[in-house]
Amino acid sequence: MASIIGTWRLVSTRAWDPDGNPLPAPYGPAPIGMVTFAETGRMIAALCDGRTGLPDDAPAREYMSYMGSYHCDGATLSTRVDGTSDSSRQGSDQVRGVRWDGERLVLTPPPRPKAGTTEHRELTWERIA
């Protein structure tokens, strides 16, 4: 089993509905993100829409950051959130599916309601340190 310990750069995101139809990519067409998993069992992540300008009809730049303690068993990553930009996640356990695509780490959060459908997401990460 590969280790998630290290610093990772967000490479790509994708989203789809329950029928497999593509939805707008999380964090826009140019996502930026970084996550660090320390040997101590602590992590910190920040993700955002990396465009320098947003369309006039965009409500705001999509942004998420959080930190906490984590555990990864190779198939599931669970983070107990100590601090976050989204107060609804404060103190929660955030669980992600884990799979490997070669050397890349692919994290899949649980499906969530969004814009009248259920959104499935996948975030792909590349180790940089």
PEGI-V800902 format. One record per residue. RES is the residue in one letter. SS is DSSP state (helix for helix, strand for strand, loop for the rest). BURIAL is 1 if it has 16 or more other ideal C-beta (glycine too) atoms within 10 Angstrom, else 0. D_FIRST is the distance of its C-alpha to the first C-alpha in whole Angstrom. Layout:
res=RES ss=SS burial=BURIAL d_first=D_FIRST
res=RES ss=SS burial=BURIAL d_first=D_FIRST
//
This chain:
res=M ss=loop burial=0 d_first=0
res=A ss=loop burial=0 d_first=4
res=S ss=loop burial=0 d_first=7
res=I ss=loop burial=1 d_first=9
res=I ss=loop burial=0 d_first=12
res=G ss=strand burial=0 d_first=15
res=T ss=strand burial=0 d_first=17
res=W ss=strand burial=1 d_first=17
res=R ss=strand burial=0 d_first=20
res=L ss=strand burial=1 d_first=21
res=V ss=strand burial=0 d_first=21
res=S ss=strand burial=0 d_first=23
res=T ss=strand burial=1 d_first=23
res=R ss=strand burial=0 d_first=25
res=A ss=strand burial=1 d_first=26
res=W ss=strand burial=1 d_first=28
res=D ss=loop burial=1 d_first=30
res=P ss=loop burial=0 d_first=30
res=D ss=loop burial=0 d_first=31
res=G ss=loop burial=0 d_first=29
res=N ss=loop burial=0 d_first=32
res=P ss=strand burial=0 d_first=31
res=L ss=strand burial=1 d_first=31
res=P ss=loop burial=0 d_first=32
res=A ss=loop burial=1 d_first=29
res=P ss=loop burial=1 d_first=28
res=Y ss=loop burial=1 d_first=29
res=G ss=loop burial=1 d_first=31
res=P ss=loop burial=0 d_first=31
res=A ss=loop burial=0 d_first=30
res=P ss=strand burial=1 d_first=28
res=I ss=strand burial=0 d_first=27
res=G ss=strand burial=1 d_first=24
res=M ss=strand burial=1 d_first=22
res=V ss=strand burial=1 d_first=19
res=T ss=strand burial=1 d_first=18
res=F ss=strand burial=1 d_first=16
res=A ss=loop burial=0 d_first=17
res=E ss=loop burial=0 d_first=16
res=T ss=loop burial=0 d_first=18
res=G ss=loop burial=0 d_first=17
res=R ss=strand burial=0 d_first=19
res=M ss=strand burial=1 d_first=19
res=I ss=strand burial=1 d_first=22
res=A ss=strand burial=1 d_first=22
res=A ss=strand burial=1 d_first=25
res=L ss=strand burial=1 d_first=26
res=C ss=strand burial=1 d_first=29
res=D ss=strand burial=1 d_first=31
res=G ss=loop burial=0 d_first=32
res=R ss=loop burial=0 d_first=35
res=T ss=loop burial=0 d_first=38
res=G ss=loop burial=0 d_first=40
res=L ss=loop burial=0 d_first=40
res=P ss=loop burial=0 d_first=42
res=D ss=loop burial=0 d_first=45
res=D ss=loop burial=0 d_first=44
res=A ss=loop burial=0 d_first=41
res=P ss=loop burial=0 d_first=41
res=A ss=loop burial=0 d_first=39
res=R ss=loop burial=0 d_first=36
res=E ss=loop burial=1 d_first=33
res=Y ss=strand burial=0 d_first=31
res=M ss=strand burial=0 d_first=28
res=S ss=strand burial=1 d_first=27
res=Y ss=strand burial=1 d_first=25
res=M ss=strand burial=1 d_first=24
res=G ss=strand burial=1 d_first=23
res=S ss=strand burial=0 d_first=20
res=Y ss=strand burial=1 d_first=17
res=H ss=strand burial=0 d_first=14
res=C ss=strand burial=1 d_first=11
res=D ss=loop burial=0 d_first=9
res=G ss=loop burial=0 d_first=6
res=A ss=loop burial=0 d_first=10
res=T ss=strand burial=0 d_first=12
res=L ss=strand burial=1 d_first=13
res=S ss=strand burial=0 d_first=17
res=T ss=strand burial=1 d_first=19
res=R ss=strand burial=0 d_first=22
res=V ss=strand burial=1 d_first=25
res=D ss=strand burial=0 d_first=27
res=G ss=strand burial=0 d_first=29
res=T ss=strand burial=1 d_first=29
res=S ss=loop burial=0 d_first=31
res=D ss=loop burial=0 d_first=32
res=S ss=helix burial=0 d_first=33
res=S ss=helix burial=0 d_first=32
res=R ss=helix burial=1 d_first=29
res=Q ss=loop burial=0 d_first=30
res=G ss=loop burial=0 d_first=29
res=S ss=loop burial=0 d_first=27
res=D ss=strand burial=0 d_first=23
res=Q ss=strand burial=1 d_first=21
res=V ss=strand burial=0 d_first=19
res=R ss=strand burial=1 d_first=17
res=G ss=strand burial=0 d_first=14
res=V ss=strand burial=1 d_first=11
res=R ss=strand burial=0 d_first=10
res=W ss=strand burial=0 d_first=9
res=D ss=strand burial=0 d_first=13
res=G ss=loop burial=0 d_first=12
res=E ss=loop burial=0 d_first=11
res=R ss=strand burial=0 d_first=13
res=L ss=strand burial=1 d_first=12
res=V ss=strand burial=1 d_first=14
res=L ss=strand burial=1 d_first=15
res=T ss=strand burial=1 d_first=18
res=P ss=strand burial=1 d_first=20
res=P ss=loop burial=0 d_first=22
res=P ss=loop burial=0 d_first=25
res=R ss=strand burial=0 d_first=28
res=P ss=strand burial=0 d_first=32
res=K ss=strand burial=0 d_first=34
res=A ss=loop burial=0 d_first=37
res=G ss=loop burial=0 d_first=38
res=T ss=strand burial=0 d_first=35
res=T ss=strand burial=0 d_first=31
res=E ss=strand burial=1 d_first=29
res=H ss=strand burial=1 d_first=25
res=R ss=strand burial=1 d_first=23
res=E ss=strand burial=1 d_first=20
res=L ss=strand burial=1 d_first=19
res=T ss=strand burial=1 d_first=17
res=W ss=strand burial=1 d_first=16
res=E ss=strand burial=0 d_first=16
res=R ss=strand burial=0 d_first=15
res=I ss=loop burial=0 d_first=19
res=A ss=loop burial=0 d_first=18
//
